[in-house]
Amino acid sequence: MGISPAQLIIVLLLVLIIFGSGKLRSLGSDLGGAIKGFKKEMASEKTENDGKDEPVIENNEQKS
């Protein structure tokens, strides 16, 4: 029981009517910029950690 293509088209048309094409274009642009920035930061974080040892996580639980 999924969404049929006809239902998807109706939903997309309603969203387009409600928000307008200009607002949807700016939302898409903002979302794309956010994803691009996230990927850039993830790549820079990875290059900073290359060649370094991974941090050691110590278990600080005390035995009774």
DOPA-159716 format. One record per residue (C-alpha): x, y, z; residue in one letter. Coordinates in Angstrom, 2 decimals. Example, Ala and Ser with C-alpha at 12.3 -4.5 7.8 and 13.67 -1.06 7.14 Angstrom:
% residues 2
(atom (12.30, -4.50, 7.80), A)
(atom (13.67, -1.06, 7.14), S)
% end
This chain:
% residues 64
(atom (0.00, 0.00, 0.00), M)
(atom (2.23, 2.78, -1.27), G)
(atom (1.76, 6.10, -2.90), I)
(atom (0.74, 5.81, -6.54), S)
(atom (2.29, 8.12, -9.15), P)
(atom (-1.05, 9.92, -9.59), A)
(atom (-1.24, 10.70, -5.87), Q)
(atom (2.34, 11.94, -5.89), L)
(atom (1.62, 14.28, -8.80), I)
(atom (-1.43, 15.70, -7.02), I)
(atom (0.57, 16.33, -3.84), V)
(atom (3.38, 18.02, -5.79), L)
(atom (0.89, 20.25, -7.63), L)
(atom (-0.71, 21.27, -4.33), L)
(atom (2.68, 22.14, -2.85), V)
(atom (3.51, 24.16, -5.96), L)
(atom (0.21, 26.05, -5.73), I)
(atom (0.57, 26.73, -2.00), I)
(atom (4.21, 27.83, -1.92), F)
(atom (4.74, 29.05, -5.48), G)
(atom (7.65, 28.30, -7.75), S)
(atom (9.85, 31.14, -6.42), G)
(atom (9.65, 29.95, -2.82), K)
(atom (10.31, 26.34, -3.83), L)
(atom (13.31, 27.43, -5.89), R)
(atom (14.79, 29.32, -2.95), S)
(atom (14.11, 26.41, -0.59), L)
(atom (15.89, 24.04, -2.97), G)
(atom (18.81, 26.42, -3.28), S)
(atom (19.12, 26.80, 0.50), D)
(atom (18.92, 23.04, 1.01), L)
(atom (21.56, 22.44, -1.65), G)
(atom (23.88, 24.98, -0.04), G)
(atom (23.43, 23.37, 3.36), A)
(atom (24.24, 19.92, 2.00), I)
(atom (27.28, 21.29, 0.15), K)
(atom (28.56, 22.97, 3.31), G)
(atom (28.03, 19.82, 5.35), F)
(atom (29.96, 17.69, 2.85), K)
(atom (32.77, 20.27, 2.74), K)
(atom (33.13, 20.24, 6.54), E)
(atom (33.03, 16.44, 6.66), M)
(atom (35.80, 16.28, 4.04), A)
(atom (37.94, 18.83, 5.91), S)
(atom (37.44, 16.94, 9.17), E)
(atom (38.54, 13.73, 7.48), K)
(atom (41.70, 15.34, 6.07), T)
(atom (42.56, 16.77, 9.50), E)
(atom (42.32, 13.30, 11.04), N)
(atom (44.36, 11.53, 8.32), D)
(atom (47.68, 10.34, 9.66), G)
(atom (46.61, 10.65, 13.27), K)
(atom (45.66, 7.85, 15.57), D)
(atom (42.00, 7.45, 16.30), E)
(atom (41.02, 8.64, 19.78), P)
(atom (40.98, 5.93, 22.40), V)
(atom (37.74, 5.59, 24.30), I)
(atom (38.40, 4.39, 27.79), E)
(atom (35.89, 2.61, 29.93), N)
(atom (35.73, 4.48, 33.26), N)
(atom (33.32, 2.13, 34.97), E)
(atom (34.44, 1.04, 38.44), Q)
(atom (34.20, -2.59, 39.46), K)
(atom (32.39, -3.33, 42.69), S)
% end
